[in-house]
Structures are given as structure tokens and as C-alpha cells.
Amino acid sequence: MWIEENDTLRRDFKFSDFKEAWGFMTEVAFHAETQNHHPNWSNVYNSVSIILTTHDAGNTVTDKDRKLASAIDEVYSKYQ
């Protein structure tokens, strides 16, 4: 579940292994590029942490973040 705090949307994702986590990130990257809205994220083995905020709006949560979060959730649903 996404958590809204400190003008960001945050969520952690777990996968069976590194390869699966990397596949998820690759697919998310295509959505981010299409939407021209790129996440702050990190990956350690089977975990991916994503932080969304809109820099152009003064580092706050906007509809751009919510739209990308929704696309990310759709991608993640394939891995559950």
C-alpha cells in the first residue's frame, strides 16, 4: 500500500529474487518514461523501494504521482 508522508508517496515491493525485482523495475521504467515522470527508487536483492513526488510542483504529491503509482500497482499485480 502506498503511504503518503512528507510530500511523497512511498511503497516497498518484495519479489522472489533479484531477477524478478529487476524485471519489475524494467517494466516500471517504460511506464515512467511514457508518463515523463520518473521515480526515486532503490533495489537491494529482492526488494524495491519507490518514492514519488513531483519536483516541478515544488516537491509535493500531485496527480502525476498518483497516476504513476497506479501503473506501478498494475505492474506489481503480475508478480503476486
PyMOL commands that set and color helices and strands:
alter all, ss='L'
color gray80, all
select helices_A, chain A and resi 18-35+55-57+63-77
alter helices_A, ss='H'
color red, helices_A
select strands_A, chain A and resi 3-5+8-14+40-44+47-52
alter strands_A, ss='S'
color yellow, strands_A
deselect
rebuild
show_as cartoon
